Amino acid sequence: MEQELEVDVKIISMETVKPSLPPPSNPKTHILSVLDQITPIFHFPLLLYYSAGVPNQHGGVDISGLKTSLSQTLDQFHPLAGRFLDESTISCNHQGIPFIETKVNSRLLDVMISPHKMKLLTKFLPCQEFKTRPISELTPLVFQINVFLCGGVVIGCYVLHKLLDAISLGTFFKYWSSLTNTRFNNLVKPDFEAIIKAFPPLPKEKHIVIPHDEVFKDTPPTQPNNLNTMSVIKSYVFDDVSLSKLKARATSELVPKPTRFEAVTGFIWEQILRNSGVEVEHTSLTMVVNIRQRVSPPLPRGSMGNLLRNARAQAHTSSGLQDLVKEIHLALSRTNQQITTTTSAEVIWSERKADYEAPLKHQQGYYCLSSWCKVGLDEVDFGFGKPVWIVPTDGRPPPIRNSICLTDYRHPQTGVEGIEAWVMLEQREIQCLQSNPVFLAFATPN
């Protein structure tokens, strides 16, 4: 067995970055839209790996510009520098966000090619002690900037999902990186009001508060006595060649031009069903859909918040790739027709609650998928070049089992692009995928 890479991460500084403009004498209050109100209180991780930082004469990389531009960015993203007054209200009081700088005694490439790299992810993320704080002390964002011996940089953060979805996070990062490099031409400013106008908040007496503990109270343990049922995370890369082949295989009379998303999603769904030993007749796949351009009228590009709706595809567990892609295509089409800003909060929440419950209870044949592709994270350049790896996990199994997350992929050495699928299943199911030649003909374990 190959020896694990020893990585030492030393904290150099810890501070709070606040907006550059002085705080208002009477802080503005930001009330969440109903879509944010019904989102549980939990943080999700993100890591961006950069290989091209230039060491200075002291062997480090100067990241002071990141702090300055982050401060200026918070002038526009003011709710993110505030604190919650209650589960649905934020005081934009310029409290700021934690910013940690570390020095890593390793080369970035050694970390990225290590077979144990998934175990190293938490080293490059802020300590999770903030998650146990009362809501009034929760910070919407927490950053840790890790500088490697070679000049490589990893930006790790935890993001409060109640305020931001992946698209919102992409808007934030693109704005921040543009200010860092003084590129102001295509700045997309955030719009925190569009979601409120489209999906107004419930009055206080009708607030639907969804505490984290209530939603995830039935979450199965991630390390049960039976190792076969332990949940694990593995990632697989589908390069452009594989994606083209999958699109060709997925083509049918009903879906003559499947998208990359439809083809790779259908293929992963098919292969899991073929190898997981599912003992039910029907299967369901819930996909998270960005609704910014699907409502009428469409919302601005910089609209912030959880502008998401779920699309559910259902099929027989014996269905082949073309049939599964057809169901995915139809589910997305139905969702486009159903999306309206007049849908009541109660209806939206009942749909969301049903989508939480099945994977939490680990119903057989039930899977959920989100895509972070094309949200702009692959274009975020702070002066180190574009990220060579986008990681949407801290290596710990998330509360929702049987889940898949898609991210943009770029090979750190060859530059070959594609899609990386982060798959969270029981260990026995992952082992079946890992030994399946049909799956591995298109997917490369990373």
C-alpha positions in Angstrom: 0.0 0.0 0.0 1.4 3.4 -1.0 2.3 5.6 2.0 0.1 8.6 2.6 1.5 12.0 1.7 2.3 14.0 4.8 1.0 17.5 4.5 1.6 20.1 7.1 -0.6 23.2 7.0 0.5 26.1 9.2 -1.8 29.1 9.9 0.0 32.3 9.2 -2.8 34.8 10.0 -6.4 34.9 10.9 -8.4 38.1 10.5 -11.9 39.4 9.6 -12.3 41.2 6.3 -14.9 43.9 6.3 -16.3 46.1 3.5 -14.1 48.9 2.5 -16.8 51.5 2.9 -17.7 52.7 6.4 -20.6 50.9 8.1 -24.0 52.8 7.9 -25.3 54.4 11.1 -28.5 52.5 10.6 -27.7 49.1 9.0 -30.0 47.9 6.3 -32.1 44.9 7.0 -32.3 42.2 4.3 -35.3 39.9 4.5 -34.9 36.6 2.7 -37.2 35.5 -0.1 -39.5 32.5 0.4 -37.0 30.4 -1.6 -34.3 31.2 0.9 -36.6 31.0 3.9 -37.3 27.3 3.1 -33.6 26.5 2.6 -32.2 24.7 5.6 -29.3 26.2 7.6 -26.1 24.5 6.5 -22.8 25.3 4.9 -21.4 23.6 1.8 -17.7 23.5 0.9 -15.8 24.6 -2.2 -12.1 24.4 -3.0 -10.4 26.0 -6.0 -6.9 24.7 -6.9 -4.5 27.0 -8.7 -1.0 25.9 -10.0 0.5 29.1 -11.3 1.1 31.4 -8.3 4.5 33.1 -8.6 6.6 32.8 -5.4 8.2 36.1 -4.1 11.8 36.4 -2.8 10.7 34.9 0.5 9.3 31.8 -1.1 5.7 32.8 -0.6 2.9 34.2 -2.8 1.6 37.6 -2.1 -2.2 37.3 -1.4 -2.6 40.8 0.1 -4.4 41.8 -3.1 -7.1 39.2 -2.5 -7.9 40.7 0.9 -8.1 44.2 -0.5 -10.4 43.2 -3.4 -12.5 41.0 -1.1 -13.1 44.1 1.1 -14.2 46.0 -2.0 -16.3 43.1 -3.2 -18.2 43.1 0.1 -19.3 46.7 -0.6 -21.5 45.3 -3.3 -22.4 42.0 -1.6 -23.3 43.7 1.7 -25.6 40.9 3.1 -22.7 38.5 3.0 -20.8 40.7 5.5 -23.8 40.9 7.9 -25.3 38.6 10.5 -28.6 37.0 11.0 -31.2 38.6 13.3 -33.4 35.5 13.0 -33.8 32.7 10.5 -35.2 35.0 7.8 -33.6 38.4 8.5 -30.0 39.7 8.1 -28.6 42.9 9.4 -26.1 44.3 6.9 -23.9 45.5 9.7 -20.5 45.1 8.1 -19.3 42.5 10.6 -17.2 41.0 7.9 -16.1 37.4 7.1 -13.2 35.3 8.5 -10.1 35.1 6.3 -7.4 32.6 7.2 -4.0 32.5 5.5 -1.9 29.3 5.6 1.5 28.0 4.4 1.6 24.4 3.1 4.9 22.4 3.2 4.1 20.5 0.0 3.9 20.9 -3.7 0.4 21.3 -5.1 1.0 18.6 -7.8 2.0 16.1 -5.2 -1.3 16.7 -3.4 -3.3 16.4 -6.6 -1.8 13.1 -7.8 -1.9 11.5 -4.4 -4.3 8.5 -4.2 -5.2 9.8 -0.8 -6.0 13.4 -1.9 -9.7 13.1 -0.8 -8.5 12.7 2.8 -6.5 15.9 2.5 -9.3 18.2 1.6 -10.2 19.2 5.1 -6.7 20.5 5.7 -7.4 23.3 3.1 -10.7 24.3 4.5 -11.6 26.4 7.6 -12.2 24.6 10.9 -15.9 23.6 11.2 -16.3 24.9 14.7 -18.3 27.9 13.3 -21.1 25.4 12.4 -22.0 24.9 16.0 -22.6 28.6 16.7 -26.1 30.1 17.1 -27.6 31.5 14.0 -26.9 35.1 15.1 -23.2 34.3 15.0 -23.1 32.4 11.8 -21.0 33.9 9.0 -22.3 33.5 5.4 -18.7 32.8 4.1 -15.5 31.6 5.7 -12.3 31.6 3.6 -8.9 29.8 4.0 -6.2 30.7 1.5 -3.5 28.0 1.3 -0.1 28.8 -0.3 2.1 25.9 -1.3 5.9 25.7 -1.6 5.7 25.7 -5.4 3.6 28.8 -5.5 0.4 26.9 -6.0 -2.7 28.2 -4.2 -5.9 26.5 -2.9 -8.8 28.7 -1.9 -11.1 26.8 0.4 -14.4 28.1 1.8 -17.6 27.1 3.5 -20.7 28.8 2.1 -24.1 29.2 3.9 -26.6 27.7 1.5 -29.4 29.7 3.0 -28.0 32.8 1.2 -26.2 31.4 -1.8 -26.6 28.6 -4.4 -23.8 27.6 -6.7 -24.7 30.2 -9.4 -24.7 33.0 -6.8 -21.3 31.8 -5.5 -20.0 31.9 -9.1 -21.2 35.5 -9.4 -19.4 36.4 -6.2 -16.1 34.7 -7.2 -16.1 36.3 -10.7 -16.7 39.7 -9.2 -14.0 39.3 -6.6 -11.4 37.9 -9.1 -12.2 40.7 -11.5 -11.5 43.4 -8.9 -8.3 41.6 -7.9 -7.0 41.8 -11.5 -8.6 45.3 -12.1 -10.7 43.9 -15.0 -13.9 45.9 -14.9 -15.3 45.4 -18.4 -17.7 42.5 -17.9 -18.5 42.9 -14.2 -21.8 41.4 -13.3 -23.1 43.2 -10.2 -25.1 41.3 -7.7 -28.9 41.8 -7.4 -30.3 40.7 -4.0 -33.7 42.3 -4.7 -34.8 40.3 -7.9 -35.5 37.1 -6.0 -37.5 39.0 -3.3 -39.7 40.7 -6.0 -40.2 37.4 -7.8 -40.7 35.2 -4.7 -41.7 37.6 -1.8 -41.0 36.5 1.7 -43.7 35.1 3.8 -45.1 37.4 6.5 -43.5 36.8 9.9 -46.5 35.0 11.3 -46.3 32.5 8.4 -42.5 31.9 8.3 -41.6 28.4 7.4 -38.3 27.8 9.3 -36.5 24.6 8.4 -33.8 23.9 11.0 -30.8 21.8 9.9 -31.4 19.3 12.6 -35.0 18.7 11.6 -34.2 18.1 7.9 -31.3 15.9 8.6 -32.4 14.2 11.7 -32.9 10.8 10.0 -29.5 11.0 8.2 -27.9 7.5 8.3 -24.5 7.3 9.9 -21.5 7.6 7.5 -19.5 5.0 9.3 -21.8 2.1 10.3 -20.6 -1.2 11.6 -21.2 -2.7 8.1 -18.4 -1.3 5.9 -20.4 -2.2 2.8 -23.1 0.3 3.7 -20.7 3.1 4.6 -21.1 6.1 2.4 -18.1 7.2 0.4 -17.3 9.8 -2.2 -15.4 9.2 -5.5 -14.9 11.4 -8.5 -14.8 10.4 -12.1 -13.7 12.4 -15.1 -15.5 12.3 -18.5 -13.3 14.1 -21.1 -14.6 15.7 -24.2 -14.0 12.6 -26.3 -16.0 10.4 -23.8 -18.8 13.0 -23.7 -19.1 13.0 -27.5 -19.4 9.2 -27.5 -22.0 9.3 -24.8 -24.1 11.9 -26.7 -24.0 9.6 -29.7 -25.1 6.6 -27.7 -27.9 8.6 -26.0 -29.3 9.9 -29.2 -32.8 8.7 -30.0 -35.8 9.7 -32.1 -37.4 11.5 -29.1 -34.1 13.2 -28.1 -32.2 13.7 -31.3 -29.7 16.1 -29.8 -29.0 15.3 -26.2 -26.9 17.8 -24.3 -23.7 16.8 -22.5 -25.6 17.1 -19.2 -28.4 14.8 -20.3 -25.9 12.2 -21.8 -23.5 12.0 -18.8 -26.4 12.1 -16.2 -28.3 9.4 -18.0 -25.1 7.2 -18.3 -24.2 7.6 -14.6 -27.8 6.8 -13.6 -27.9 3.7 -15.9 -24.6 2.4 -14.6 -25.5 2.8 -10.9 -28.7 0.9 -11.5 -26.9 -1.8 -13.4 -24.3 -2.3 -10.6 -26.1 -1.4 -7.3 -28.3 -4.4 -7.0 -31.4 -2.2 -6.6 -34.4 -4.5 -5.7 -37.2 -2.1 -6.6 -39.0 -1.8 -10.0 -38.9 2.0 -10.3 -36.2 4.6 -10.0 -36.2 8.3 -9.5 -33.6 11.0 -10.2 -34.1 14.5 -8.8 -32.2 17.3 -10.6 -31.6 20.8 -9.3 -32.6 23.4 -11.9 -31.5 27.0 -12.1 -34.6 29.0 -12.7 -33.2 32.5 -13.3 -33.8 32.4 -17.0 -36.8 30.1 -16.8 -39.3 32.5 -15.0 -41.2 35.1 -16.9 -39.8 37.7 -17.1 -36.3 36.3 -16.8 -34.3 37.5 -13.8 -31.0 39.4 -14.1 -27.8 37.5 -14.5 -26.5 38.6 -11.1 -29.6 37.5 -9.2 -28.5 36.2 -5.8 -30.2 33.6 -3.6 -31.5 30.0 -4.0 -33.2 30.4 -7.4 -33.6 26.7 -7.7 -36.4 24.2 -8.5 -36.2 20.4 -8.7 -37.0 18.4 -11.7 -37.8 14.7 -11.1 -37.3 12.0 -13.7 -38.8 8.5 -13.1 -38.2 5.3 -15.0 -38.1 1.5 -14.6 -34.9 0.2 -13.1 -34.2 -1.9 -16.2 -34.3 1.1 -18.5 -31.4 1.7 -20.9 -29.5 4.8 -21.6 -31.7 6.2 -24.3 -34.9 5.7 -22.2 -33.3 7.3 -19.2 -32.1 10.3 -21.2 -35.6 10.7 -22.6 -37.0 10.8 -19.1 -34.4 13.4 -18.0 -35.2 15.5 -21.1 -39.0 15.3 -20.4 -38.5 16.1 -16.7 -36.5 19.2 -17.5 -39.1 20.3 -20.1 -42.0 19.8 -17.7 -40.2 21.9 -15.0 -39.8 24.7 -17.5 -43.5 24.8 -18.0 -44.3 24.6 -14.3 -42.1 27.4 -13.1 -44.0 30.5 -12.2 -43.5 33.3 -9.7 -47.1 32.9 -8.6 -46.5 29.4 -7.1 -47.4 29.6 -3.4 -44.8 29.2 -0.7 -46.6 26.2 0.8 -46.5 24.4 -2.6 -42.8 25.2 -3.1 -42.0 23.9 0.4 -44.1 20.7 0.1 -42.1 19.9 -3.1 -38.8 20.7 -1.5 -39.6 18.7 1.6 -40.5 15.6 -0.4 -37.2 15.9 -2.3 -35.3 16.0 1.0 -37.0 13.1 2.6 -36.4 10.2 0.2 -32.6 10.5 0.0 -32.3 11.1 3.7 -34.2 7.9 4.4 -32.1 6.2 1.8 -34.9 4.9 -0.3 -33.6 2.4 -2.9 -33.5 3.6 -6.4 -33.8 7.3 -5.4 -30.9 9.6 -6.5 -30.3 13.3 -6.6 -28.0 15.4 -8.9 -26.8 19.0 -9.0 -24.6 20.5 -11.6 -22.1 23.3 -11.0 -21.0 23.3 -14.6 -21.1 26.6 -16.5 -21.6 28.7 -13.4 -18.3 30.4 -14.0 -16.1 28.9 -11.3 -13.8 27.5 -14.0 -13.1 31.1 -15.2 -12.2 32.6 -11.8 -8.7 34.0 -12.2 -7.0 35.9 -9.3 -3.8 36.2 -11.2 -2.8 32.6 -10.8 -4.5 31.5 -14.0 -7.7 29.5 -14.1 -8.4 26.8 -11.5 -7.0 23.4 -12.3 -9.4 21.6 -10.0 -12.9 22.5 -8.7 -13.8 20.5 -5.6 -17.4 20.7 -4.3 -16.8 18.5 -1.2 -14.7 18.4 2.0 -14.4 14.6 1.6 -17.0 13.9 4.2 -20.2 12.3 2.9 -23.0 14.9 2.8 -26.3 14.4 4.6 -28.1 13.6 1.4 -27.0 10.1 0.2 -27.1 8.7 -3.3 -26.1 12.1 -4.6 -24.0 13.3 -7.6 -22.5 16.7 -8.3 -21.1 17.6 -11.7 -18.3 20.2 -12.1 -16.3 21.6 -14.9 -12.9 19.8 -15.3 -9.6 20.8 -16.8 -6.6 18.5 -16.6 -3.8 20.2 -14.6 -1.1 19.2 -17.0 -2.6 18.6 -20.4 -5.4 21.1 -20.3 -7.9 18.6 -21.6 -11.5 19.6 -20.5 -14.6 17.7 -19.6 -16.9 17.1 -16.7 -16.0 15.6 -13.3 -18.7 13.7 -11.5 -18.6 13.5 -7.7 -20.5 10.4 -6.8 -21.6 9.6 -3.2 -22.9 6.1 -2.7 -22.5 3.1 -0.4 -19.1 1.6 -0.5 -20.3 -1.7 -2.2 -22.0 0.4 -5.0 -18.8 2.4 -5.6 -16.7 -0.8 -5.7 -19.1 -2.2 -8.3 -18.7 0.9 -10.4 -14.9 0.8 -10.0 -14.8 -2.7 -11.4 -17.3 -2.2 -14.2 -15.5 -2.1 -17.6 -18.5 -0.4 -19.3 -18.4 2.5 -16.9 -14.6 2.8 -16.9 -14.6 2.9 -20.8 -16.0 6.4 -20.4 -15.2 7.5 -16.9 -11.6 7.9 -15.5 -11.3 7.7 -11.6 -9.6 10.8 -10.3 
